[in-house]
Structures are given as C-alpha cells and as structure tokens.
Amino acid sequence: MAHHKSAQKRIRQTERRTLVNRARVSRIRTFIKRVEKAIESGDQAVASKALRDAQPEIMRGVSKGVLKLGTASRKISRLSARVKSLAA
C-alpha cells in the first residue's frame, strides 16, 4: 500500500485510466467481431461497410495508446483481405 500522497494519487489515476482503456479495447473488439460476422455471412457489401466502420475505431485505439500501430495495421490488413476475397 502506498504511503505518499503522490503515490496514492497515481493509484487512483491508474484505476481510472484502466477502466477507460478497457472500454476502448472492448469497443475495438466489438467492431472487429462485427466485420468477422459479416464475412461469415458471405455478403461483401455488408462486410465492407462493417470494415469501413471498424477502421477508424481501430486507428483511434492507436492514437489513444491502447494498440500499437503495427498491430492495428495488421488487423485492418487481414480483415480487408478477407473482405476482398468474398468477391472471388
């Protein structure tokens, strides 16, 4: 247990930030799941719409610091490749 005021404040701040960051990551996962569900349905129009909605949310995770740029790029790339393969 922290005894200094500054350390106690840091603990409170960390708890608040953790809740916010968990919500952000959860929101990103939800958007990714929507794209994957649309891909499974086989409808490319719905899947590409879901991907267009998911891309800014994933990149927002990068700007907010909950995802690394490479991770976000990889997720977007793999999802877009799967959506593109529906046309074939």
Secondary structure as GFF3:
##gff-version 3
##sequence-region A 1 88
A	DSSP	alpha_helix	5	41	.	.	.	ID=ss1
A	DSSP	alpha_helix	44	64	.	.	.	ID=ss2
A	DSSP	alpha_helix	69	85	.	.	.	ID=ss3
###
